[in-house]
Amino acid sequence: MSTLTRELSGNRDMVRVFTRRVEIPLLGEVAVPPPDKLAYYAGVGVLAALQVIEWPLALVVTAGHLLADQHMSGLAQGLGEALQSA
């Protein structure tokens, strides 16, 4: 198995991880990120709560991280589809 194939298989596992959902009474069904992502977000929140970083910076860093994750998963999916059709 090539490195690229292993990488794409790993991304499918990541997609399965993001399919965990929790029912929250006022919000409805919410997707739960994997534990390592939760730890990252909690760490940024703790730094902001302790005023090590400012709240606006914490929001920008978190939003950037979320957008990068979305982009990378979409990129891997497109690459996988291209390889399948080839």
C-alpha positions in Angstrom: 0.0 0.0 0.0 1.4 3.4 -1.0 1.9 6.3 1.4 -0.8 8.2 -0.4 -3.3 5.4 0.0 -2.5 5.0 3.7 -3.0 8.8 4.1 -6.4 8.7 2.4 -7.5 5.7 4.5 -6.5 7.6 7.6 -8.7 10.5 6.5 -11.7 8.2 6.2 -11.1 7.2 9.8 -11.1 10.9 10.7 -14.4 11.4 8.9 -15.9 8.5 10.9 -14.7 10.1 14.1 -16.5 13.3 13.2 -19.8 11.4 12.8 -20.2 11.1 16.6 -23.1 13.3 17.5 -24.6 14.3 20.9 -28.2 15.5 21.5 -28.2 18.8 23.3 -31.7 20.0 24.5 -31.7 23.6 23.2 -29.3 23.1 20.3 -30.4 19.8 18.9 -27.9 17.3 17.5 -24.3 18.5 17.5 -21.2 16.8 16.0 -18.4 16.1 18.5 -14.8 16.5 17.4 -12.2 13.9 18.4 -10.5 14.1 21.8 -7.3 15.6 20.5 -9.2 18.5 18.9 -11.3 19.0 22.1 -8.0 19.2 24.1 -6.7 21.9 21.7 -9.9 23.9 22.0 -9.9 23.6 25.7 -6.3 24.7 25.8 -7.0 27.8 23.8 -10.0 28.5 26.1 -7.9 28.1 29.2 -5.2 30.5 27.8 -7.9 33.0 27.1 -9.6 32.5 30.5 -6.2 33.1 32.3 -5.7 36.1 30.1 -2.5 34.8 28.6 -4.0 35.6 25.2 -6.9 38.0 24.4 -10.4 36.6 23.6 -10.4 38.0 20.1 -7.1 36.2 19.4 -8.4 33.0 20.8 -11.5 33.2 18.5 -9.3 33.9 15.5 -6.9 31.0 16.2 -9.8 28.6 16.8 -11.6 29.7 13.7 -8.5 29.4 11.6 -7.9 25.9 13.0 -11.5 24.9 12.1 -11.2 26.2 8.6 -7.9 24.5 8.1 -9.4 21.2 9.2 -12.3 21.6 6.8 -10.1 22.5 3.9 -7.8 19.6 4.5 -10.6 17.0 4.7 -12.2 18.4 1.5 -8.8 18.4 -0.2 -8.2 14.7 0.7 -11.7 13.8 -0.4 -11.2 15.4 -3.8 -7.9 13.7 -4.2 -9.4 10.4 -3.3 -12.2 10.8 -5.8 -9.7 11.8 -8.5 -7.6 8.7 -7.8 -10.6 6.4 -7.9 -11.7 7.7 -11.3 -8.2 7.4 -12.7 
